[in-house]
């Protein structure tokens, strides 16, 4: 369940990045839409990082180590 959540959030983050790139290069809109898409990306990235840290802290995930 956690892996699906992580992959889904990563896909949304990448989608937000490409949305900002598309709006920046192809559409001649105001910069507010680009800033909004990048703000969503940064917010989701921080939320995912915090969620992973909390999952580790509460023992929901464990490091596998390098082999």
N, C-alpha and C positions, 0 to 999 in steps of 0.2 A: 504494500500500500504506500509506503514511504517513497519507494523508488518511482512509482507512477506519479506521485505528487511532485517529486523533484524534477522529473523529466517534463511534466506538463508545465511547471513554472518556468523552466529553462526555455521551452518552446515559446511561451508567451513573451519572455524577455527578448528572445531573438526576433520574434514577430514585431515587437514594438520598435526594435532597432531598425528593422527594414522599413517599417512604416515611416519612421522619421527620415530615413534616407530617401525614400520615394518622394515624400512631400517636399523635401529640401531640393531635390534635383529636377523633378518633373512638374510639380505644381507650383504656380507662382502665388502662393498664399502668404499670409502674414506668418511671422516667425512664431506666433503663439501656438500653432498646431504642432510645430516641430518641438518646441520646448515642452509642450504637454506630453508628447510621445516619449521624449527622453526622460522626463520626470517620472513617468510610469515605469520605464525600464530601470531607473536607478532605485526607485522605491521597491520594486519587486526583487531586485538583486539584494538589497539590504535585508528585506524581509526573509528571503530564502536563506541568507547567511545566518541570520539570527535563529531561524527555525532549525537549521542544521546544528548550530552550537547548542541550542536547548535540547535537541534530540540526543545529542552526545552526552550532555550533562545528566539527563534523566535516564540514561542507559537504553534508550530506544534503538540506537545504532552503536556499533562498535567498530573501531578501526581494524582493518584487515592486515595492515602492515605491508611492507615490500618484501617480496620473496626472491 
